[in-house]
Amino acid sequence: MNDPVIENEVIRRWQERMPMRRIAGELRISRYLVGRIIMDHQQHRAEGMAHPDLPTPPKSRGSILDVHIPFVQELLQRWPAITTLRIHEELCGRGFTGKYTIVKELVRRLRLKPCRQPVLRFETPKGQQAQMDYATYEIDFTEEGRRRVNLFSYILGYSRRQYLHFVESQDFETTIREHVRAFQHLGGVAATCIYDNMKVVVARYEGDEPIYNTRFLAFATHYGYKVWACRRRRPQTKGKCERPFRYVEENFLNGRSFRNFEHLNECLAKWLAEVADVRVHRETKRRPIDLHAEELPYLILLPDKPYDTAEVVYRTVNVEGMVPYRQNFYSVPWRYLGQVLPLRITEEELIVYGKDLEVIAKHRLLPRNVTGKHSESPEHRPQEDAKQRETQLRQRFAELGPAASRFLKGLLKSHRMGKDQAQRVLALLETYRKADLTSALERAARFGAFSLRSVERILAAQAQPKTPLESLGDQQQQHLREIIEDRPVPPRPTADYDQLYLYAQEPPDDEQPPNSPEPPQPKP
């Protein structure tokens, strides 16, 4: 019992020389409690009383482990990772007869717990550093319903001015496209940009060393800045980028509704210009727009021509004369059935190229949240003119060789719907190799089997479908071979490791990325 009112009454009555029995009777407490309160009071007056707001130190009791504490401390000092079970075994070897539980409690009290390293704030010079990151949100649109969106953020370390834009994906093309927009919005590029370990930037790790995505390094080289991946599990390294997300959540997303994805970005752009850029920043005590005017001359100049952020893929034209992309289909002229064609995808458009890189089709890109749709142009369908259609078929079969031309001639003579069958024969190039199809057409022509079904039977018996790698274009095949090729890593000369000794002499600085040896000079 620790009631200050009772303690005060006991001591006051005791000072009046009232017997303890009477004190206990009047206050309705035990005589033992009265005696303990009086004894503690006398001890506090003689030895001093601890501050009432401080915690009461635990009362220690004697233990059979007390004589072994120095030995346990020595074990923990020599082997910090030693287990409690091993310590118990060592103690038993010294005559200890206690149980494992009290050893565990002692080890828990004596073992040194790793201390978290303090996070030191560092301020970067003008134009030296930027930070980039993504945040993901679930937003309930009034017209589109609930939808997941990604917020791209690029912030300058000195001025704290940032570029924000909501996107549908965090893929490579989207990331570099938003970088280009951020550079244009801010009027230049910082000398170093800090990233987390997203796959777009960091391909993998070898030990603690990041191996950067070569495509992203090519993009960074085009703009002349250094890529720096922060340490894993150390989000404090990118505090300037992480904290603004909370500001966006509390000041922009909070208490607002949006019709659709486009309306969301329209409101964000307005909020950036009218609120975020002109507020007084909590750390700098100045407006980001004003500090940005001071930082602008120190940013790297933008190139005359921006980086091409389009995505290039290769697709096979299917039997319907369509090329697939993101589970949607886009039409091409039907004479390209079975061919592997390059596609160039921008933010809003899909462009299909022929063999000589001439543009053969253009389509408006369907939204990411739409699947199973067809974008078809009427001019890509087979011509109604039967003679012109036959001419186009003859040209296409002539590309496969003389045997294919003989097969087409026999097919058109043998079947009233020969042109339709010929079109489906060309579509077999989507599944089989060109050499296998040519061989099947030659065999069918030799035996007078002028039909689509005959060619399919021959291919099923004598040919194998193309592998996924073979379905790609030559350029993508070469790129994949370079990635998956088993190239042994030769041993390095020992001279390459001399610098490691020099680095070991310097104090560690894991949190701050290296600045350029000489800061960029202001633009004239």
C-alpha positions as MATLAB code, in Angstrom:
seq = 'MNDPVIENEVIRRWQERMPMRRIAGELRISRYLVGRIIMDHQQHRAEGMAHPDLPTPPKSRGSILDVHIPFVQELLQRWPAITTLRIHEELCGRGFTGKYTIVKELVRRLRLKPCRQPVLRFETPKGQQAQMDYATYEIDFTEEGRRRVNLFSYILGYSRRQYLHFVESQDFETTIREHVRAFQHLGGVAATCIYDNMKVVVARYEGDEPIYNTRFLAFATHYGYKVWACRRRRPQTKGKCERPFRYVEENFLNGRSFRNFEHLNECLAKWLAEVADVRVHRETKRRPIDLHAEELPYLILLPDKPYDTAEVVYRTVNVEGMVPYRQNFYSVPWRYLGQVLPLRITEEELIVYGKDLEVIAKHRLLPRNVTGKHSESPEHRPQEDAKQRETQLRQRFAELGPAASRFLKGLLKSHRMGKDQAQRVLALLETYRKADLTSALERAARFGAFSLRSVERILAAQAQPKTPLESLGDQQQQHLREIIEDRPVPPRPTADYDQLYLYAQEPPDDEQPPNSPEPPQPKP';
ca = [
       0.000    0.000    0.000;
       1.425    3.406   -0.979;
      -1.247    5.984   -0.134;
       0.283    9.422    0.635;
      -2.798   10.408    2.678;
      -2.504    7.351    4.954;
       1.263    7.835    5.296;
       0.770   11.483    6.263;
      -1.853   10.623    8.901;
       0.308    7.849   10.381;
       3.386   10.061   10.691;
       1.402   13.028   12.044;
      -0.225   10.914   14.774;
       3.028    9.172   15.577;
       4.711   12.560   16.011;
       1.978   13.299   18.578;
       3.203   10.162   20.440;
       0.036    8.208   19.711;
       0.500    4.422   20.166;
       0.711    2.352   16.980;
      -2.219    0.175   18.095;
      -4.449    3.263   18.372;
      -3.193    4.654   15.040;
      -4.033    1.364   13.341;
      -7.479    1.283   14.936;
      -8.419    4.829   13.976;
      -7.156    4.530   10.403;
      -8.456    0.940   10.001;
      -5.110   -0.452    8.865;
      -2.867   -3.155   10.301;
      -0.270   -2.495   12.965;
       2.316   -4.067   10.658;
       1.612   -1.413    8.018;
       1.851    1.343   10.628;
       5.222    0.027   11.740;
       6.535   -0.210    8.184;
       5.452    3.357    7.371;
       7.188    4.681   10.503;
      10.359    2.669    9.784;
      10.539    3.881    6.144;
       9.993    7.454    7.344;
      12.897    7.254    9.760;
      15.147    5.726    7.075;
      14.286    8.463    4.568;
      15.044   11.179    7.128;
      18.389    9.601    7.925;
      19.581    8.591    4.426;
      17.639   10.935    2.179;
      14.619   10.282    0.013;
      14.638    9.695   -3.756;
      12.772   12.110   -5.979;
       9.092   11.113   -6.021;
       8.915   11.260   -9.826;
      11.830    8.841  -10.305;
      11.110    5.111  -10.568;
      11.742    3.060   -7.473;
      14.873    0.920   -7.895;
      14.172   -2.802   -7.720;
      15.023   -4.539   -4.492;
      17.638   -7.179   -5.136;
      17.597  -10.482   -3.368;
      20.504  -12.775   -2.865;
      21.000  -15.499   -5.483;
      23.221  -18.514   -5.905;
      24.349  -16.868   -9.154;
      25.888  -13.852   -7.419;
      29.295  -15.507   -7.033;
      29.288  -16.421  -10.744;
      28.444  -12.958  -12.112;
      32.104  -11.989  -12.860;
      32.566  -15.249  -14.783;
      29.384  -14.672  -16.823;
      30.490  -11.107  -17.603;
      33.836  -12.427  -18.797;
      32.131  -14.939  -21.111;
      29.881  -12.254  -22.587;
      32.844   -9.954  -23.126;
      34.918  -12.602  -24.909;
      32.034  -14.060  -26.958;
      29.206  -11.505  -27.311;
      27.084  -13.965  -29.322;
      27.373  -16.863  -26.870;
      24.042  -18.496  -26.100;
      22.481  -18.788  -22.662;
      22.530  -22.574  -22.974;
      26.324  -22.560  -23.405;
      26.736  -20.255  -20.410;
      24.582  -22.594  -18.316;
      26.761  -25.534  -19.374;
      29.930  -23.634  -18.384;
      28.428  -22.742  -15.008;
      27.443  -26.345  -14.365;
      31.058  -27.288  -15.010;
      32.035  -24.913  -12.193;
      29.673  -26.522   -9.710;
      26.558  -24.433  -10.288;
      23.400  -26.347   -9.388;
      20.716  -23.833  -10.366;
      18.264  -24.073  -13.226;
      18.438  -22.617  -16.728;
      15.735  -19.987  -16.044;
      17.700  -17.858  -13.570;
      20.739  -18.004  -15.869;
      18.588  -16.719  -18.718;
      17.371  -13.795  -16.592;
      20.921  -12.903  -15.577;
      22.230  -13.065  -19.148;
      19.355  -10.898  -20.358;
      20.323   -8.291  -17.752;
      24.066   -8.407  -18.401;
      24.194   -8.778  -22.171;
      24.909   -5.495  -23.909;
      22.142   -4.500  -26.264;
      23.222   -3.000  -29.606;
      22.748    0.734  -29.617;
      21.132    2.433  -32.566;
      23.468    4.796  -34.317;
      22.418    8.420  -34.033;
      21.059   10.009  -37.178;
      22.993   13.159  -37.938;
      21.245   15.732  -40.074;
      23.329   17.090  -42.913;
      22.529   19.990  -45.177;
      23.689   19.845  -48.773;
      25.152   22.697  -50.803;
      23.262   24.289  -53.642;
      22.732   21.995  -56.612;
      24.588   19.074  -55.036;
      21.864   16.612  -54.112;
      18.320   15.490  -54.874;
      16.233   12.582  -53.595;
      13.655   10.507  -55.465;
      11.085    8.016  -54.209;
       7.602    6.558  -54.730;
       4.615    6.288  -52.397;
       1.535    4.133  -53.058;
      -2.024    5.124  -52.148;
      -5.534    3.700  -52.498;
      -7.867    6.528  -53.586;
     -11.646    6.420  -53.952;
     -12.472    8.349  -57.134;
     -16.031    9.564  -57.532;
     -16.191    8.398  -61.181;
     -13.710    5.499  -61.364;
     -14.123    3.955  -57.909;
     -11.294    2.733  -55.705;
      -7.949    2.597  -57.475;
      -4.288    2.209  -56.551;
      -2.000    5.036  -57.657;
       1.713    5.783  -57.235;
       3.099    9.182  -56.288;
       6.452   10.087  -57.885;
       8.534   12.550  -55.864;
      11.773   14.334  -56.799;
      13.013   16.934  -54.297;
      16.067   19.202  -54.296;
      18.072   18.879  -51.077;
      18.962   22.545  -50.634;
      15.803   24.412  -51.560;
      13.311   21.610  -50.675;
      11.387   22.406  -53.839;
       9.950   19.255  -55.324;
       8.146   17.803  -58.298;
       5.169   15.523  -57.613;
       3.068   13.549  -60.078;
       0.717   10.572  -59.733;
       1.412    7.675  -62.113;
      -0.109    4.263  -62.752;
       3.082    2.215  -62.566;
       6.618    2.254  -61.170;
       8.185    0.599  -64.216;
      11.354    1.769  -65.941;
       9.763    3.863  -68.677;
       7.435    5.651  -66.257;
      10.282    6.385  -63.852;
      12.614    7.964  -66.402;
       9.727    9.862  -68.011;
       8.866   11.432  -64.665;
      12.545   12.235  -64.115;
      12.572   14.191  -67.373;
       9.462   16.094  -66.303;
      10.992   16.804  -62.901;
      14.161   18.176  -64.519;
      12.103   20.414  -66.777;
       9.884   21.553  -63.892;
      12.886   22.471  -61.720;
      14.994   23.913  -64.519;
      18.009   21.629  -64.097;
      19.527   18.524  -62.509;
      21.262   18.076  -59.145;
      24.780   16.613  -59.224;
      23.752   13.526  -57.197;
      20.390   11.835  -56.739;
      19.726    9.407  -53.880;
      17.476    6.392  -54.460;
      16.318    3.437  -52.462;
      16.859   -0.080  -53.791;
      14.108   -0.154  -56.409;
      14.719   -2.586  -59.279;
      14.589    0.230  -61.812;
      17.795    1.642  -60.296;
      19.563   -1.287  -58.578;
      19.724   -4.552  -60.504;
      21.170   -6.591  -57.624;
      23.680   -6.546  -54.780;
      27.072   -8.207  -54.566;
      27.701   -8.215  -50.844;
      26.983   -4.667  -49.736;
      27.849   -3.181  -53.119;
      24.912   -2.208  -55.370;
      25.062   -3.183  -59.038;
      23.146   -0.511  -60.904;
      20.766   -1.058  -63.801;
      22.809   -0.271  -66.903;
      19.809    1.221  -68.707;
      19.210    3.616  -65.835;
      22.901    4.533  -65.726;
      22.700    5.398  -69.432;
      19.797    7.717  -68.633;
      21.731    9.358  -65.770;
      24.773    9.750  -68.016;
      22.665   11.581  -70.596;
      21.811   14.195  -67.951;
      25.242   14.142  -66.289;
      24.374   13.283  -62.688;
      25.538   10.576  -60.270;
      23.256    7.759  -59.089;
      23.553    6.908  -55.389;
      21.651    4.034  -53.727;
      21.147    4.493  -49.987;
      21.986    1.716  -47.572;
      19.424   -1.020  -47.199;
      17.131   -0.716  -44.184;
      18.264    2.876  -43.627;
      15.335    5.108  -44.655;
      16.853    7.975  -42.649;
      19.311    8.503  -45.503;
      16.417    9.811  -47.607;
      14.629   11.790  -44.913;
      14.173   14.840  -47.125;
      12.119   12.711  -49.523;
      10.303   10.514  -46.992;
       8.884   13.342  -44.845;
       7.172   15.287  -47.676;
       4.913   12.274  -48.311;
       3.379   12.843  -44.885;
       2.883   16.506  -45.780;
       1.094   15.437  -48.982;
      -1.142   13.055  -47.034;
      -2.062   15.642  -44.400;
      -2.351   18.743  -46.583;
      -3.317   17.536  -50.071;
      -5.052   14.150  -49.899;
      -6.733   14.849  -46.579;
     -10.234   16.265  -46.951;
     -10.328   16.269  -50.767;
     -12.188   14.135  -53.294;
     -11.234   13.577  -56.923;
     -13.320   12.632  -59.934;
     -10.709   10.567  -61.763;
      -6.990   10.073  -62.260;
      -6.604   13.111  -64.527;
      -8.444   15.346  -62.062;
      -6.124   14.107  -59.300;
      -3.017   15.303  -61.159;
      -4.668   18.602  -62.098;
      -5.377   19.322  -58.433;
      -1.858   18.229  -57.457;
      -0.211   20.613  -59.936;
      -2.322   23.488  -58.623;
      -1.544   22.569  -55.007;
       2.196   22.449  -55.761;
       2.182   25.939  -57.253;
      -0.182   27.616  -54.782;
       0.619   25.828  -51.513;
       3.731   23.639  -51.382;
       6.104   25.980  -53.243;
       5.114   29.136  -51.351;
       4.774   27.833  -47.780;
       7.455   28.564  -45.172;
       9.377   25.307  -44.772;
       9.658   23.976  -41.222;
      13.422   23.333  -41.423;
      14.723   26.116  -43.649;
      12.296   28.791  -42.355;
      12.026   30.033  -45.940;
       9.797   29.410  -48.948;
      11.021   26.632  -51.306;
      10.319   28.820  -54.349;
      12.695   31.512  -53.009;
      15.485   29.067  -52.161;
      15.065   27.427  -55.557;
      15.840   30.751  -57.234;
      19.173   30.746  -55.382;
      19.869   27.088  -56.202;
      18.920   27.253  -59.880;
      22.291   28.642  -61.155;
      24.091   25.672  -59.548;
      22.006   22.951  -61.214;
      23.329   21.018  -64.211;
      22.040   22.434  -67.480;
      19.490   20.367  -69.386;
      20.554   18.905  -72.766;
      19.146   20.365  -75.963;
      17.328   17.099  -76.717;
      15.615   15.188  -73.893;
      16.164   11.478  -73.353;
      13.870    9.200  -75.364;
      11.673    7.641  -72.691;
       9.607    5.451  -75.016;
       9.425    1.696  -74.458;
      10.435   -0.581  -77.356;
       9.160   -4.173  -77.481;
       8.761   -6.831  -80.192;
       5.487   -8.598  -80.871;
       4.304  -11.248  -83.331;
       1.278  -10.382  -85.482;
      -1.439  -12.933  -84.721;
      -3.964  -14.527  -87.082;
      -6.353  -11.592  -86.639;
      -3.724   -9.093  -87.725;
      -3.278   -7.736  -84.182;
      -0.275   -7.227  -81.916;
      -0.782   -7.686  -78.151;
       0.388   -5.199  -75.533;
      -0.652   -5.195  -71.860;
      -3.514   -7.621  -72.539;
      -4.980   -5.375  -75.241;
      -4.710   -5.725  -79.023;
      -3.778   -3.241  -81.744;
      -4.279   -3.769  -85.483;
      -1.605   -3.700  -88.193;
      -1.966   -4.150  -91.959;
      -2.972   -7.769  -92.484;
      -0.097   -8.472  -94.886;
       2.232   -8.547  -91.851;
       0.607  -11.702  -90.419;
       3.124  -13.868  -88.559;
       5.903  -11.285  -88.623;
       7.770  -10.070  -85.545;
       7.498   -6.277  -85.513;
       8.995   -3.597  -83.235;
       6.568   -1.496  -81.187;
       7.436    1.900  -79.745;
       5.213    2.887  -76.838;
       5.072    6.448  -75.565;
       2.890    7.724  -72.750;
      -0.121    8.173  -75.040;
       0.638    6.360  -78.313;
       1.608    2.941  -79.661;
       3.576    2.970  -82.934;
       4.264   -0.155  -85.015;
       7.230   -0.278  -87.400;
       7.950   -2.489  -90.393;
      11.197   -4.202  -91.341;
      12.751   -1.012  -92.688;
      11.566    0.935  -89.601;
       8.831    2.625  -91.578;
       5.718    3.445  -89.541;
       2.938    1.029  -90.512;
       0.410    1.692  -87.718;
      -0.363    4.207  -84.984;
      -2.838    3.809  -82.132;
      -3.822    5.758  -79.063;
      -2.628    3.753  -76.061;
      -5.412    2.171  -74.052;
      -5.380    2.854  -70.269;
      -3.570    0.421  -67.970;
      -6.728   -0.470  -66.091;
      -8.423   -1.598  -69.343;
      -7.830   -5.152  -70.617;
      -9.186   -7.326  -73.417;
      -9.927   -4.376  -75.727;
      -9.160   -4.072  -79.466;
      -7.947   -0.911  -81.163;
      -8.584   -1.455  -84.868;
      -8.139    0.772  -87.907;
     -10.381    0.029  -90.922;
      -7.522    0.500  -93.404;
      -5.664   -2.422  -91.819;
      -8.309   -4.967  -92.830;
      -7.989   -6.998  -96.067;
      -9.040   -5.084  -99.158;
     -12.472   -5.794 -100.598;
     -10.911   -5.859 -104.066;
     -10.283   -9.591 -104.617;
      -7.611   -9.004 -107.270;
      -5.648   -6.617 -105.057;
      -5.929   -8.989 -102.125;
      -4.638  -11.876 -104.267;
      -1.708   -9.728 -105.399;
      -0.773   -8.985 -101.811;
      -0.976  -12.691 -100.934;
       1.308  -13.616 -103.840;
       3.863  -11.024 -102.692;
       3.765  -12.343  -99.149;
       4.165  -16.011 -100.204;
       6.948  -15.071 -102.615;
       8.957  -13.897  -99.605;
       8.843  -17.510  -98.342;
      10.355  -18.964 -101.516;
       9.317  -20.696 -104.791;
       7.736  -23.669 -102.984;
       5.415  -21.332 -101.087;
       4.367  -19.637 -104.347;
       3.537  -23.042 -105.888;
       1.503  -23.959 -102.822;
      -0.474  -20.693 -103.013;
      -1.198  -21.225 -106.689;
      -2.544  -24.721 -106.023;
      -4.497  -23.554 -102.982;
      -6.295  -20.806 -104.913;
      -7.204  -23.276 -107.669;
      -8.431  -25.977 -105.293;
     -10.580  -23.991 -102.856;
     -13.198  -21.329 -103.261;
     -12.124  -19.783  -99.930;
      -8.450  -20.195 -100.745;
      -7.559  -16.596  -99.865;
      -8.835  -17.045  -96.309;
      -6.875  -20.283  -95.927;
      -3.760  -18.591  -97.328;
      -4.102  -15.857  -94.717;
      -4.267  -18.462  -91.956;
      -1.229  -20.260  -93.379;
       0.754  -17.032  -93.024;
      -0.440  -16.749  -89.423;
       1.374  -20.046  -88.677;
       4.578  -17.985  -88.647;
       3.455  -16.825  -85.225;
       3.914  -20.371  -83.902;
       6.524  -22.040  -86.142;
       9.882  -21.074  -87.548;
      10.026  -19.706  -91.075;
      12.228  -22.594  -92.265;
       9.799  -25.186  -90.861;
       6.810  -23.528  -92.538;
       8.663  -23.296  -95.858;
       9.561  -27.002  -95.642;
       5.941  -27.916  -94.849;
       4.658  -25.879  -97.821;
       7.178  -27.580 -100.128;
       6.089  -31.063  -98.949;
       2.402  -30.193  -99.271;
       2.946  -28.848 -102.814;
       4.933  -31.956 -103.802;
       2.060  -34.270 -102.808;
      -0.704  -31.943 -104.000;
      -2.078  -31.379 -100.506;
      -3.192  -27.780 -101.057;
      -5.018  -26.993  -97.806;
      -4.440  -25.358  -94.453;
      -5.219  -28.604  -92.624;
      -2.499  -30.468  -94.569;
       0.123  -27.864  -93.655;
      -0.903  -28.003  -89.993;
      -0.604  -31.833  -89.978;
       2.868  -31.698  -91.539;
       4.050  -29.108  -89.031;
       2.614  -31.062  -86.097;
       4.501  -34.180  -87.238;
       7.830  -32.685  -88.319;
       8.315  -29.329  -86.547;
       8.495  -27.941  -83.051;
       6.798  -24.683  -82.013;
       9.054  -21.726  -81.429;
      10.415  -21.212  -77.937;
       9.558  -17.954  -76.136;
      13.074  -16.681  -76.866;
      12.713  -17.428  -80.569;
       9.428  -15.531  -80.626;
      11.311  -12.339  -79.870;
      13.015  -10.156  -82.423;
      16.736  -10.402  -83.118;
      17.529   -7.305  -81.079;
      15.760   -8.551  -77.961;
      17.269  -12.020  -78.386;
      20.757  -10.535  -78.392;
      19.954   -8.436  -75.331;
      18.710  -11.486  -73.398;
      21.737  -13.568  -74.414;
      24.037  -10.899  -73.014;
      22.148  -11.013  -69.716;
      21.937  -14.790  -69.243;
      25.290  -15.728  -70.783;
      27.543  -17.472  -68.275;
      30.638  -15.314  -68.187;
      33.190  -16.260  -65.517;
      34.508  -13.349  -63.480;
      38.327  -13.256  -63.645;
      40.249  -12.683  -60.396;
      41.278   -9.094  -59.794;
      44.909   -8.104  -59.340;
      45.852   -7.429  -55.713;
      46.700   -3.822  -56.594;
      42.989   -3.135  -56.991;
      42.520   -3.698  -53.258;
      45.141   -1.200  -52.102;
      42.553    1.535  -51.812;
      40.528   -0.528  -49.338;
      43.293   -0.084  -46.775;
      43.266    3.664  -47.340;
      39.512    3.820  -46.949;
      39.767    1.884  -43.693;
      41.899    4.696  -42.243;
      39.137    7.260  -42.799;
      36.186    7.703  -40.408;
      33.038    6.022  -41.770;
      30.343    8.215  -43.253;
      27.552    5.915  -44.305;
      24.773    8.416  -44.291;
      25.996   11.192  -46.531;
      26.732   10.489  -50.204;
      29.977   11.910  -51.521;
      29.671   15.350  -52.975;
      31.455   16.289  -56.132;
      35.069   17.368  -55.553;
      34.223   20.767  -56.976;
      30.697   22.165  -56.871;
      29.310   23.300  -60.208;
      29.828   26.946  -60.928;
      26.846   29.250  -61.338;
      25.502   29.620  -64.832;
      26.468   32.942  -66.427;
];
